[in-house]
Amino acid sequence: MSPTRSCVSPLRLLALSSALVLAACGGGGDGSSSSSGTGTLRVSMTDAPACGFDQVFVTVDKVRVHTDPNADVNGTGWVDVTVSPARRIDLLSLTNGVLTTLGQTPLPAGTYQQIRLVLLANGAGAPANSVVPTGGTEQALETPSAVQTGIKIVRPFTVSPNTLSDLVLDFDACKSVVTRGNGTFGLKPVVTAVPTVVSGSVTGVVPSAPGAKVFAERNGVVVKATVADGNGNFTLSPIEQSSTAGNVDVVIVPTSATGRGTGIVRGVPVVAASSTAVATAAAPLTLPASTFGKFSGTVTPAGSEATVRALQQTGGGTFEIATTVAASDTGAYSLFAAQSALPLAGPAVGTYVAPLPAGGITLTQDGSVAGKYSIQATSSTGTVISQQVTVTTAGATQNFSF
């Protein structure tokens, strides 16, 4: 089957996160606030799982905020939040709903639109930014030149007079760390910023799949991810409540070591300042048995910096099961158990009900899509190429050319 092409705006919520001891400097000027008075901004950080890494370190120098989403980095009207001294954080210690408070600072009350996160560049000696591959040793994480001016996040948030406003920066290490063919690593930052006043959480228990990747998705797009702990417990937080986008689908993708396949719970409500349980220890989720397949290929040109996703259509929707980033120097990518597992059994799908039944939510396996995936490559310019494939234990290959 020939690939299908489309052109879309990339769903890339850029930036990165780290730890701030916030003390305001700079500021004011050119409408940095639309209201009178002063409020307080508190910034926290959390993380999504990383593929194939035990640790991901970044070091933040400062954060800048502005009321204009298009403000030039060298323009006026910025309020700088300085991190002194700069702080180095292992982002992968912040999974499963764990937040770390980065700090807080007074700001002129008003609506802010743009955040710039400025990282320290690697210099002589120990790297400020680095990764530890699973089973390997620490290696420098090469950062783009944008870290000198700040990694841009456009996300409106409001600071009210005499009020503490909380903002959480959520770093997606799996989509942000690029493994190159020469064994080095680069940063392609992907981050969301979520005001906690409009966010909630989803929890669950899947005893048969400790270490599983768990996604909250809307229309096949991951809005929050985490990793189930050693007992199969997971917390997806924060997830923004949305009156337009609606509920989320919870997608559970176990590691190959568990021998279990994908589970999907549809229509899970997200309520601000509240938590929704899709399963408990007394009513856990049960996943089907599964083997796993390997999938790999090459994207050309390598400079297209493509993100590659494995999607499945089942239960009336489309769901992301795995993702990776093609190497920036060779274009090679791989989707397999060591990075992103591809279960070969058909996924088991159910719908959220409240209150939870005594036996838990029933998931029904869809054998008609066993091993069938849509592999989607998206270039840095937003061009998308999709190819329908059937994955087997023998492995499969699909190349993409932009």
C-alpha positions in Angstrom: 0.0 0.0 0.0 1.4 3.4 -0.9 1.8 6.0 1.9 -0.8 8.7 2.4 0.4 12.3 2.9 -1.1 15.3 4.6 0.2 18.6 5.9 -0.8 19.7 9.4 0.5 22.1 12.0 2.8 20.1 14.3 1.4 19.3 17.7 4.7 20.2 19.3 4.4 22.0 22.6 7.9 23.2 22.9 10.1 23.8 25.9 11.7 21.9 28.8 11.5 22.2 32.5 13.7 22.1 35.5 14.1 23.6 38.9 13.8 27.2 39.8 14.6 29.1 43.0 12.5 32.0 41.8 13.5 35.6 42.5 12.1 38.2 40.2 14.4 40.6 38.3 13.9 42.8 35.3 10.2 43.2 34.7 7.6 45.9 34.0 7.6 47.9 30.8 5.5 47.7 27.7 2.4 46.2 29.2 3.7 43.3 31.2 0.4 43.3 33.1 -3.2 44.1 32.1 -4.4 44.5 35.7 -3.5 46.6 38.6 -2.0 45.0 41.7 0.4 42.2 42.3 0.0 38.4 42.5 2.3 35.5 43.0 3.3 32.9 40.5 4.5 29.5 41.7 6.0 27.1 39.2 6.2 23.3 39.6 7.5 20.6 37.4 6.6 17.0 36.5 7.7 14.6 33.8 6.5 12.0 31.3 8.4 8.7 30.9 11.6 8.5 28.9 12.3 5.8 26.3 15.5 3.9 27.0 17.0 6.2 29.6 17.5 5.9 33.4 18.2 9.6 33.9 17.7 12.8 32.0 19.4 15.9 33.5 18.8 19.5 32.6 20.1 22.7 34.3 18.0 25.9 34.2 19.4 29.4 34.4 16.2 31.5 34.3 12.6 31.7 33.2 11.1 34.7 31.4 7.4 35.5 31.0 5.6 38.0 28.8 2.0 39.1 28.1 2.6 38.9 24.3 2.7 35.4 22.7 4.8 36.8 19.8 7.1 39.1 21.8 10.7 39.1 20.5 13.2 37.7 22.9 15.2 40.9 22.7 12.2 43.2 23.1 10.9 44.9 26.2 8.2 43.9 28.6 9.8 40.7 29.8 9.8 39.7 33.5 12.8 37.6 34.3 12.7 34.9 37.0 16.3 34.1 37.9 17.5 30.7 39.2 20.3 31.4 41.6 22.3 29.3 41.7 21.3 27.4 38.5 19.8 24.0 39.5 20.4 20.6 37.9 17.5 18.2 38.0 16.9 14.6 37.1 13.6 14.9 35.2 12.9 11.2 35.4 12.5 11.4 39.2 9.3 13.3 38.6 6.9 10.6 37.2 3.6 9.2 38.4 2.1 12.4 39.6 5.1 13.6 41.5 5.6 17.4 41.4 8.5 19.4 42.5 8.0 23.1 43.5 10.4 25.1 41.5 9.8 28.3 43.4 7.6 31.4 43.4 7.9 35.1 42.7 5.6 38.2 42.7 4.4 39.4 39.3 2.2 42.2 38.1 -1.3 40.9 38.0 -2.6 40.1 34.5 -2.7 37.4 31.7 0.7 36.1 30.5 1.0 34.4 27.2 4.6 33.3 26.7 7.2 31.5 28.8 10.9 31.1 27.9 12.9 28.5 29.7 16.6 29.3 29.5 19.1 26.4 30.1 22.7 26.5 30.9 24.9 25.3 28.0 27.3 22.5 28.5 30.8 23.7 29.2 34.1 22.3 30.4 33.9 19.6 33.1 30.7 17.8 34.0 27.8 18.5 31.5 25.0 20.7 32.7 22.6 18.6 30.6 23.1 14.9 30.2 21.4 11.5 29.9 22.1 8.0 31.3 21.0 5.4 28.8 19.5 2.3 30.4 22.4 0.1 31.5 24.9 2.7 30.2 27.0 5.6 31.5 26.3 9.3 31.6 26.7 11.2 28.3 26.3 14.8 27.4 23.0 16.0 26.1 23.6 18.5 23.3 21.2 21.4 23.5 20.1 23.6 20.6 21.2 27.2 20.3 17.6 28.2 21.4 18.6 27.4 25.0 20.6 30.6 24.9 17.5 32.7 24.3 15.1 30.4 26.0 12.9 27.5 24.8 9.5 29.0 23.9 6.2 27.9 25.4 3.0 29.7 24.4 0.4 29.0 27.0 -1.9 31.7 28.5 -2.1 31.8 32.3 -3.5 34.4 34.7 -1.9 36.0 37.8 -4.7 37.6 39.9 -4.1 40.3 42.4 -3.3 39.1 45.9 -3.6 35.5 44.7 -1.2 32.6 44.4 -1.3 31.1 40.9 0.2 27.7 40.2 1.7 26.6 36.9 3.1 23.1 36.1 5.6 22.5 33.4 5.4 18.9 32.1 8.5 17.6 30.2 8.1 14.7 27.8 11.6 13.1 27.8 10.6 10.3 25.4 9.8 12.8 22.6 12.6 15.2 23.6 15.8 13.2 23.6 17.1 12.3 20.1 19.5 9.3 19.8 21.9 9.9 17.0 23.5 7.2 14.8 27.0 8.1 16.1 25.9 7.3 19.7 25.5 10.9 20.9 22.3 12.5 22.1 20.5 15.8 21.3 17.6 17.7 22.9 14.5 18.4 20.9 12.4 19.8 23.7 8.7 19.0 24.1 6.8 20.4 27.1 3.3 21.5 28.1 2.4 24.2 30.7 -0.8 23.6 32.7 -2.4 26.0 35.2 -3.4 23.7 38.2 -6.6 25.7 38.7 -8.0 24.0 35.6 -6.5 20.5 35.9 -7.3 17.2 37.5 -5.9 13.7 37.7 -6.7 10.1 36.8 -5.5 7.1 38.8 -5.6 3.3 38.3 -4.2 -0.1 39.1 -3.0 -2.7 36.6 -1.2 -5.4 38.7 -0.3 -7.6 35.7 1.8 -4.8 34.1 4.2 -3.0 36.4 6.4 -0.6 34.5 3.7 -0.1 31.8 3.5 3.2 30.0 0.2 4.9 30.6 -1.2 7.7 28.4 -4.1 10.0 28.8 -5.2 10.8 25.2 -7.6 13.0 23.4 -8.4 12.1 19.8 -5.2 9.9 19.6 -3.0 12.7 20.9 -1.2 12.2 24.3 -1.9 14.9 26.7 -0.2 13.3 29.7 1.9 10.2 30.2 3.5 8.3 33.1 4.9 4.9 34.1 3.1 2.4 36.4 5.0 1.6 39.5 6.2 -1.8 40.7 2.7 -2.7 41.9 1.0 -1.5 38.8 -0.3 1.8 40.3 -0.3 4.9 38.2 -1.3 8.5 38.4 -1.8 10.8 35.4 -1.5 14.4 36.7 -2.0 17.2 35.8 -4.5 16.8 33.0 -6.3 19.9 31.9 -10.0 19.9 32.2 -11.5 20.9 28.8 -15.0 21.9 28.0 -14.3 21.6 24.3 -12.0 18.5 24.1 -14.0 16.6 26.7 -13.0 13.4 28.4 -9.7 11.4 28.0 -9.0 7.9 26.9 -6.5 6.0 29.2 -4.1 3.8 27.2 -1.9 1.2 29.0 1.0 -0.3 27.0 2.9 -2.9 29.1 6.5 -3.8 28.6 7.4 -7.0 26.8 8.6 -8.6 30.1 5.0 -8.8 31.4 3.6 -10.7 28.4 0.5 -8.5 28.5 -1.1 -6.5 25.7 -2.6 -3.0 25.4 -5.6 -1.9 27.5 -7.8 1.1 26.8 -10.4 2.8 28.9 -12.5 5.2 27.0 -14.4 8.3 28.1 -12.7 9.0 31.4 -13.8 12.4 32.9 -11.3 15.0 34.1 -12.5 17.2 36.9 -10.5 20.2 38.0 -9.0 19.9 41.5 -10.3 16.3 41.7 -9.2 12.7 40.9 -11.0 10.1 38.8 -10.2 6.4 39.4 -10.4 4.0 36.5 -9.3 1.1 38.7 -8.5 0.3 42.3 -6.7 -2.5 44.2 -10.1 -4.0 44.8 -11.2 -3.5 41.2 -8.1 -3.6 39.0 -7.8 -3.6 35.2 -7.1 -7.0 33.6 -5.0 -7.0 30.4 -4.8 -9.7 27.7 -1.8 -11.9 27.1 0.5 -10.8 24.2 3.7 -11.3 22.4 5.6 -8.3 21.0 7.1 -7.4 17.7 9.9 -5.1 16.4 9.5 -2.3 14.0 12.1 -0.1 12.5 13.1 1.9 9.4 14.7 5.1 8.1 13.4 8.6 7.5 14.9 10.7 4.7 16.2 13.3 4.7 17.6 12.8 8.2 17.3 16.6 8.7 13.5 16.3 8.7 13.8 15.4 12.4 10.7 13.2 12.2 8.7 11.9 15.1 7.4 8.4 14.4 4.2 7.2 16.1 2.5 3.8 16.1 -1.3 4.1 16.1 -4.2 1.6 16.4 -7.8 2.0 15.5 -10.2 0.2 17.8 -13.2 0.7 20.0 -14.4 3.6 17.8 -11.2 5.7 18.1 -7.6 6.0 17.2 -4.9 5.6 19.9 -1.2 6.3 20.1 0.6 3.1 21.3 4.2 4.1 20.9 6.4 6.9 19.7 10.0 7.6 19.0 12.2 10.2 17.3 14.3 9.4 14.3 18.0 10.0 14.6 18.9 13.5 13.4 22.1 12.3 11.6 21.0 9.0 10.0 17.2 9.2 10.1 17.0 5.7 11.6 14.2 4.9 14.1 13.0 1.8 15.9 9.9 0.8 17.8 10.6 -2.2 19.9 10.5 -3.4 23.5 13.7 -1.7 24.6 12.2 1.7 23.6 8.5 1.6 22.7 6.8 -1.8 22.9 4.4 -3.0 20.1 2.0 -5.6 21.5 0.9 -8.0 18.8 -2.4 -9.1 20.5 -5.5 -7.1 19.8 -6.0 -4.4 22.4 -8.7 -4.8 25.1 -11.1 -1.9 25.2 -13.7 -0.8 27.7 -15.7 2.4 28.7 -15.5 4.2 32.0 -18.4 3.8 34.4 -19.1 5.3 37.8 -19.2 4.0 40.4 -16.7 1.3 39.5 -18.2 -2.2 39.4 -17.0 -4.7 42.0 -15.1 -6.6 39.4 -13.6 -3.5 37.8 -14.2 -2.1 34.3 -14.6 -4.9 31.7 -12.2 -4.7 28.8 -13.1 -6.7 25.7 -10.3 -7.7 23.3 -10.5 -6.7 19.7 -8.8 -9.5 17.8 -9.5 -7.9 14.4 -6.7 -5.4 14.8 -4.1 -7.8 16.2 -0.6 -6.7 15.1 -2.1 -4.0 12.8 -0.8 -0.5 13.2 -0.7 2.8 11.3 2.9 4.0 11.4 2.9 7.8 11.1 6.0 10.0 10.5 5.7 13.7 11.1 8.5 16.0 9.9 9.6 19.2 11.8 7.6 21.2 9.2 4.4 19.4 10.0 4.2 17.1 6.9 2.7 13.7 7.8 3.2 10.4 6.0 1.2 7.3 7.2 1.6 3.7 6.3 -0.6 0.8 7.3 1.5 -2.2 8.5 1.1 -5.6 10.1 3.8 -6.3 12.7 5.0 -9.8 13.6 7.5 -11.4 16.0 9.9 -11.6 13.0 9.9 -7.8 12.8 8.9 -5.4 10.1 10.5 -2.4 8.3 9.0 0.8 6.9 11.0 3.6 5.4 9.7 7.2 4.9 10.8 9.8 2.5 9.7 13.5 2.8 
